[in-house]
Amino acid sequence: MTASHFPSTFDALRSYFNRRRSPQDRQGFRSMPRVPQALMILALAGSVLFIWTQPAAAAPTITEFHVSNVGVPQGITAGPDGNLWFTEFYDNVAGRITTKGTSTLFRLNTQNSATYITKGPDGALWLTLLNDVGGSTTNQIGRLTTQGALTTFTVPKASYIWDIVTGPDGNLYFTDGASRVWRVTTKGRFTSFSFNDSTGGYPYQITKGPDGNLWFTDRSRMIVKMTPSGQFTTFKVPTSNASTDDITSGPDGNLWFTLDNSDSSRIGRITPSGTITLFSLPSNDYLYLSGIAAGPDGNFWFTYEDFTTNVNAIGRITTDGTITLTLTPTANSGPTDITAGADGNMWFTEAVGNIGRITTS
């Protein structure tokens, strides 16, 4: 199913960016040169599915399932029950969708915005609940059962919490734009680890690494390794532009990440020892490469938005850097986060209120 409402090109772009990005990032959008709307419409009319290197396997196909007319689907993860679970940003809602496309929404007993979500070590889902007010002390971490029951734990310091992941030690770790990474036990006990970045960046997306450490992106073009005890090692990404966004572990024993927000958008690979390789995309437009995740086919899958040509797509990159794009059926769909499902496909969120599924073979 696809969305039945198509906002105007530039209004949709402004709306999706402002609703899905943190306040720290929005200023960057305000300063972005406005592309003439006529050019964007022409680009949309002429855009077609394009494949930069033809894969040997069958072309992926995308199916969209409409789940919300109000909230903005944001984070997504495979749940312990075989379903996909997602959050609705700027709304206190979490959702469940089966691999057949049947969705259920759960109104959470909190006023905070459900942001990112992960499968916990205890058979539940864990999510960040953001109070999007500067200096807020009411940000929460939520524990959500597969029946939709929520328990909340209030973060003990003023914070701007974002992504969350289960760590190698059986605890949850989440990022904080107030220059911290937090650990929280399944009983709700918090430990704060300060991470000071003099360049103006802040911890953003986080994952469990293949080396038993946590790895996160810093918005100031850095990748950071963190031991479970809170020791940090930073690696500067060799580019003078763009911002590091999402990060994931891969079957090749490395970590892969996205760079976005400028004509320096790239897909990056970093070894556990810190060697970085960047893979260019042929387009040098203003790209938003948000989510990235390892797929069951041994490749990596990422979300793709070209703000100049109005192309929205799901990308696939092999471990040797070959990239393929598949356009989303809905224009201006705003793909954001992506994860592997129990059905062998990749599942992703779209800002227009959809959950998307893309086949991996």
N, C-alpha and C positions, 0 to 999 in steps of 0.2 A: 504494500500500500504506500502511496505517496501523499505528501501534504497537498491540500487543496487550495492553499493560500500562498501567493507568491508576492512578497513585498517588492517595492521598487528597488532597483539595484543598489543605489548608494545608501538609501535609508536602511536597507537590510544589512549592508556592510557595517554601517555605523552601529546599528543595534546589536548585531551579533558580537562585534568586537568588544563593545562596552559592557555587555552583559556577561561575557565569558572570561574576561581578563581581570586581573587584580587591579586595584586603583593605582598601584605603582606603575603599571604598564599602560594605562589609558592615555597618559600624557604623550606617549610616543605616537599614538594614533592621531591625537589632535594636531600634531605637528607634521603629519604625513601629507605631502602635496595631494590635493584633490585631483583625481583623474577625471577628465571630462566624461560625463555620463554617456554621451553619444558614442564615445570610443568603447566604453564598456559594453554597451548594448550591441555594437557591431561585433565585438569580440565574442560575446555570448552567442550571437546568431551564427558565427562561423566556427564555433568551437565544436570539436568532435572528439570521440575517444581516440587517444593517441598512445602508441606504444613505442618507446624509444629503442628497445631491443626486443624482438619477438621471442617470447618464451616457448619452450618446447611443449609445455603442458597447455591444456585448454584454457582459454581466456577466463578470468574470474567474472562472476556475475554478482550484482548487488541487488538485494531486496530490502526495501524500507518498510518499517512498521511504525505507524503513528501512535504515540503513547501519551502526548500531552498537548493541550492548547494553551497552557498558562506557563508552566515551568520550562526551564531550559536544560535539557539533559546534558550532563557534564561528565562525571566520572563513571567508569564501568569496570566490572570485574566478574570473573567466573566464580559462582558461589559454590559452597560445599554440597548443595542439593542438585547440582547439574544444570541449574538455570543461570541466567545472567542477571546481575544486580547493578542498578545505576542510581545516580543522584540527579536531582533537579536543582541547578544553581539558582540562587535568589528565590528559593522556595524551600519550605521545610517538608520536602517530600523525597522518599526513596521509592524505587520501583523494582519489580521483578518481571523478567520476560523469559518465557520458555524458548527452547530452541525451535519450536513451531511458530513462535510469534505471538503467543497469548500473554498479555501484560496485565499486571496488577500494581496499583499505586498505593503506598502507605503514607498517610499523613502522620508526621512525626510529632511527638509531644514536646516540641521546642519551637522557639521563634527564630532560631538561627538557620542559616542557609546550608543545606546539604551540599558538600563540595566534592570531595573525592572519597573513594570507597575501596576496600580491599578485603579479601578473605582472611579471617583471623585464624590463629592456631587452635581455637577452642570450638570450632564448628559454627561460629557466628560471623557476621559481617561487621567490620569496623569502619567508621567514617568520620571525616572532619566536618564539624558544624561551625560555620563561620558567622560571626557577627560583624558585618561589614561597616563598622564604625571605628574611626581612628582612635587608638588607645583603649579599645574595648577590653574589658577583663571577663567578658561573658562568653568567650569562645569555648566550645565544648568538643569532646571526643565522644562519639556514640558507639554503643554496642547494639547491633540489631540482629535479632534472631531470624531464622528463615520463616517464622510465622508473622514477622513484622512488629515484634515487641522491642521497644527502644529503651536502653538504659544510658544515661548521660553522665559524663565526668567533666567538671569544669576545669579548664586549664588555669593553673594558679597564678599566672602572670599575664600582664597586658601582652597581646600577641596578635599576629595575623597568620593563622594556621592555614595550611594548604593541602599538600599531598600526604598520604599515609601508606605504610607497607608493613608486613610482618617481617621481623628481623630474624637473623640466624639463631638467636638465643630464645625464641619463643615469645618475645615481647613485640609491641607495636612501636614503630618510629614514625614521626611526622615532622614536616618542615614548618618553619615559622619565619615569616618575613621580617620579624623583629630580631634578625640575626641569631637565630637559635635552631637547633634540632632537639626534639623531645623524644624521650622514651616513656611509654606508659605500659604498665603491666596489665594483664587481663583482669586484675582486681581494681584498677584505677589509680595506681600509684605512679606519680610523675617524677621524672628526672630531666633536668634541663642541661643542655650542652651548648655553651656560647660559641658562636662562629662569627668572628668579626671580619668583614670584608671592606677594606678601605677604599675600594674602587666604586662603591655604591651598589653593588649587587646584593643578593640575599638568597638563602636556600629556597629552592622551588620544588622540583619533582624529585622523587626518591625511589630507589629500588634496592633489592637485596642482590649483592654481587656474587659471582661464582667463586670468590676467594674467601667467603665467610665474613665480609665487611658490608657496610652500607655504602651506597654511592648516590650522590645527588648532584643536580645541576645548580649552579649559581648563575643568576641572570646576567652577571657581568662576564660572560664568556669563560666560565671556569667549570671544570668537573672536579668534584671533591670526593675523596675516599674517607670514610669515617669508620673507625673500629667500634664494636659494640660498647667499648668503655669510653668513647668520646674523643679519640685522637684523630686529628684531621690532617690529610695530605691533599694539597691543591695542585691541579694541572691546568695551565692556561691553554685555551683553544687557540691555535695559530690563525686568527683572523682579526681584522681590525674593526669588524662590524658584526651585526646580528646579536642575538641573545640565545643562550642555551635554554632549551625547553625541557622536553621529556627525556627519560633514560630508561633502558631495560637491559636485562641480561640475555645473552644469546647462547645457543647450543654450540657455538664455536669457542666458548670460554672467554669471550670478550664482552664489553658493554657497548651498546649502540645508543646514540642520542640524536636529537634534532636541534638545528639552529634555525631561528626564524627572525622575522621583523625587518628584513632589509634585502638588498640584492645580493647579500652574502649568505643567503639561506643554504644550508647543506645538511646532509646526513653524515654523522660522525661515528667513528669507531675508536674505542680506547681499550688498550690491553690492561690487565690488572697491574702491570708495572708502569703504566702511564704513557705509552706510545700512542699518539693520536694520528688517525688518518681521516681526511675529509673527502667526501664524495659529492661532486657538483651535480646540480640539476641544470639541464639545458636552458631553462627559463631563468632570466635574471630580474624578474619582476619582484614586486613586493609580495613575498610568500609568507604564509603562516603554516609552519609545519609543527603541529602540536604533539599528538600522541604517537608513540611507537611501541610495538610489542613483537615478541618472537612468535612465529606461527608454527603450526604442527608440520609444515612442509620444509622446515629448516631455513626459511627466509624471514625477513623482517617486514612488517606492515606498518604503514604510517598514514596519518591524516594530512591532507594537502588542500590549501586554499591559495589561489592566485588572485590577489586583490585588484590587479590590473586588467586581466582578461576575464575575470569572473569565473574561473574554472574551479570547481570543487571536486575532489577525487579522493580515492584511497590508493596509496602507493605501495608497491612491493619492491624491496631491494634485496638482492642476493648477497651472500657474504663476499663476493668478488666485486660488488658495486653496480651490478646491472639493475636498472630501474624501469619499472612498468607502472603506468597510471591507469586506473579505471574510474571514469566519471560517475558521480552519484546521480541517480535518476532525477532527484529534485534539485533544481537550480538554487543557488544561495543556501545550501543545506547546512553549512557550518559544521563540518565534521571536527570533532574535538579529541575524544579519547578512544582508545581501541584496546581490545584484549582477545585472547584466544578462548573459544568456547569448547564445551565438552563434545560438541558435534563435529569437531575438526574444521570448523570455519572461524573466521574472525568476526567480531562484533564491535560496533562503534556507536558513539552518540552523535547526534546532529542537533544543532541549536534550534532548528525549526520545529522541534518536538518529536523527532523520529529516533528510533533505534535502527541501525542498519546492520545487515549481515552480508559478508562477502565470502564467496567460496574460495578455497585455497588451491583447488585443482580443477 
